[in-house]
Amino acid sequence: MAIRAVLWDIDDTLFDYGGAERTGMRHHLAHEGLPDGYDDVEQALDRWRDLTVRHWERFAAGEVGFDGQRWDRVRDFLGAPLPDAEAEEWFERHRGHYEAAWALFPDALPALDGLAAGYRHAVLSNSAFEHQDRKLRALGVRDRFEVLLCAAELGVHKPDAAAFHAACEALGLAPREVAYVGNEPDIDARGAMDAGLLGIWLDRGGSGGRPDLTRITGLGELAAMLRPDTRFGAVSLIG
């Protein structure tokens, strides 16, 4: 059965989350000052990245709420037992710098434009609706997606098949009619495949090493992969 819809991840797929996060935190630290315990800004940036991953995993596991994982990140980063309100204030100051650095990847709009006529489009994110809805509006692409589903409201996260199936149900399509595109090989591509979708790993860094996954290294390759004559589920067209 032909693919009728593309289901998208946002962060580090369409949106340059990693670039915005590092640029925003760099500017934030220039205003706030380097916290005690860090030798330089690069060390602090690496620590913030690691804490983001750690606390996001706690959120995904249901151990902490969306706001709580942000406050815990700040407390761990600063090495200080701040009250929630103070942690939120610090995070909001950081968020201002982070949002000022928001940008789509250069290949995102051309890919969306090229696929607009042939496919329906939706988003499935492991974040929260309010956050991702505001982000997509600020980036000028919210109206490209007829459905936006996020884990915080769904109560289930990728790679759980229930998350992918919820998106398919919202579109009124069978999983085999939907392609999922994301930058995480297991959370996105493998999870989608196991749920019966066409899972596509966007391997922007060209790391490879996953012959079990359908892989692209840029969104410009996506249209060719979705053609009806493509052998879905096979090894990546680029090896």
C-alpha positions in Angstrom: 0.0 0.0 0.0 1.3 3.5 -0.9 2.5 6.0 1.7 -0.2 8.7 2.1 1.2 10.7 5.0 4.5 11.7 6.5 4.7 11.8 10.3 7.6 14.0 11.5 9.8 14.4 14.5 10.7 18.0 15.2 13.8 18.5 17.2 17.1 17.8 15.3 14.9 16.6 12.4 13.2 19.7 11.0 14.4 22.1 13.7 18.1 22.6 14.6 17.6 21.9 18.3 21.2 21.1 19.0 22.5 24.3 17.3 19.9 26.5 19.0 20.5 24.9 22.4 24.3 25.5 22.3 24.0 29.0 20.9 21.3 30.0 23.4 23.2 28.6 26.4 26.4 30.3 25.3 24.6 33.7 25.2 22.8 32.9 28.5 26.1 32.2 30.2 27.6 35.4 28.8 24.9 37.3 30.7 24.7 35.1 33.8 28.4 34.3 34.2 30.0 30.9 34.3 28.7 28.9 37.3 31.2 27.6 39.9 32.7 24.2 39.1 33.3 24.7 35.4 36.7 25.4 33.8 35.2 27.0 30.7 32.1 27.5 28.6 32.6 24.4 26.5 32.6 22.2 29.6 29.5 23.9 30.8 27.8 23.4 27.4 28.6 19.7 27.4 27.3 19.3 31.0 24.0 21.0 30.1 23.6 18.7 27.1 24.2 15.6 29.2 21.8 16.8 31.9 19.2 17.5 29.2 19.4 13.9 28.0 19.4 12.5 31.5 16.4 14.4 32.8 14.5 14.0 29.5 14.8 10.3 30.0 13.3 10.6 33.5 10.4 12.6 32.0 9.9 9.9 29.3 9.9 7.3 32.0 7.2 9.1 33.9 9.4 9.8 36.9 9.0 13.6 36.7 6.7 16.1 35.0 7.6 18.3 32.1 8.3 21.4 34.3 10.0 19.3 36.9 12.7 17.9 34.5 13.5 21.5 33.6 13.9 22.6 37.2 16.0 19.5 38.1 18.3 20.3 35.1 18.9 23.8 36.4 19.6 22.6 40.0 22.1 19.9 38.8 23.7 22.3 36.4 24.2 25.0 39.0 24.9 22.5 41.8 22.4 24.4 44.0 19.2 23.3 45.7 17.1 26.1 44.2 13.3 26.3 44.9 11.2 25.5 41.9 10.3 29.2 41.4 14.0 30.3 41.3 14.9 27.3 39.0 12.0 28.4 36.7 13.2 32.0 36.6 16.7 30.8 35.6 15.4 28.5 33.0 13.1 31.3 31.5 16.1 33.6 31.2 17.9 30.8 29.3 14.9 30.1 27.2 14.8 33.7 25.9 18.3 33.2 24.5 17.5 29.7 23.2 14.4 30.9 21.4 16.3 33.7 19.8 18.5 31.1 18.1 15.6 29.0 16.8 16.0 28.0 13.1 14.9 25.2 10.8 17.5 23.1 9.0 18.2 24.5 5.5 16.7 21.4 3.9 13.4 21.5 6.0 11.3 24.0 4.0 12.4 22.6 0.6 11.5 19.1 1.7 8.1 20.2 3.1 7.4 22.2 -0.1 8.4 19.3 -2.3 6.1 16.9 -0.5 3.2 19.2 0.1 1.1 18.1 -2.9 1.5 14.4 -2.6 1.3 13.7 1.1 -0.5 14.7 4.3 1.7 15.8 7.1 1.6 15.5 10.9 4.0 15.7 13.9 4.6 13.2 16.7 7.0 14.6 19.4 8.3 13.3 22.7 7.7 16.9 24.1 4.7 18.9 25.2 2.0 20.3 22.9 2.2 23.9 24.1 6.0 24.0 23.6 6.0 22.4 20.2 3.0 24.3 18.9 4.6 27.6 19.9 7.9 26.6 18.3 6.3 25.6 15.0 4.3 28.8 14.9 7.4 30.9 15.6 9.2 29.0 12.8 6.3 29.7 10.4 5.4 26.1 9.6 2.6 25.2 12.0 0.0 25.3 9.2 1.9 22.6 7.3 0.8 19.9 9.8 -2.8 18.8 10.2 -2.1 16.9 13.4 0.4 17.7 16.3 0.6 15.0 19.0 3.0 15.2 21.9 4.0 12.7 24.6 3.1 14.9 27.6 -0.5 14.9 26.6 -0.7 11.4 25.1 0.8 9.8 28.2 3.0 7.6 26.1 6.3 8.2 24.4 8.2 7.0 21.4 9.3 4.3 20.8 6.2 2.8 22.3 4.0 1.6 19.5 0.9 3.2 21.1 2.4 6.7 20.4 2.8 6.0 16.7 -0.6 4.3 16.5 -2.3 7.3 18.1 -0.9 9.5 15.4 -2.1 7.1 12.7 -5.5 7.1 14.3 -5.6 10.9 14.3 -4.9 10.8 10.6 -7.4 8.1 10.0 -4.8 6.0 8.3 -3.3 2.5 8.7 0.3 2.4 10.0 1.5 1.0 6.7 0.2 4.1 5.0 2.4 6.4 7.1 6.1 7.1 7.0 7.8 8.4 10.1 11.0 10.6 9.8 13.2 11.2 12.8 16.8 11.6 13.8 17.0 8.9 16.5 17.6 5.5 15.1 15.9 3.5 17.8 13.4 5.9 19.3 12.2 7.1 15.9 13.0 4.8 13.0 13.1 1.5 14.8 10.1 2.4 17.0 8.1 3.3 13.9 9.0 0.2 12.1 8.0 -2.0 15.0 4.7 -0.2 15.1 4.1 -1.0 11.4 5.0 2.3 9.9 7.8 3.0 7.4 10.5 4.2 9.7 13.1 6.5 8.2 16.3 7.4 10.1 17.5 10.9 9.3 21.3 10.3 9.9 22.5 13.9 9.4 25.9 13.1 10.7 26.4 10.2 8.3 27.3 7.8 11.1 25.7 4.8 9.5 26.2 1.4 11.1 22.5 0.4 11.2 21.8 -1.9 8.2 18.5 -2.8 9.8 17.1 0.7 9.2 16.0 2.7 6.2 18.3 5.7 6.3 18.8 9.1 4.7 21.4 11.7 5.4 19.3 14.7 4.4 15.7 15.6 3.8 16.4 16.2 0.1 16.5 12.4 -0.2 13.1 11.8 1.2 11.0 12.3 -1.9 12.8 9.6 -3.8 12.4 7.2 -0.9 8.7 7.7 -0.8 8.1 7.0 -4.5 5.7 4.1 -5.0 8.5 2.1 -6.7 10.7 2.3 -3.6 11.3 -1.0 -1.8 10.1 -0.1 1.6 11.7 -1.9 4.6 14.9 -2.6 2.6 18.4 -1.4 3.4 18.8 2.4 2.9 19.1 3.6 -0.7 22.5 5.1 0.2 23.9 2.2 2.1 
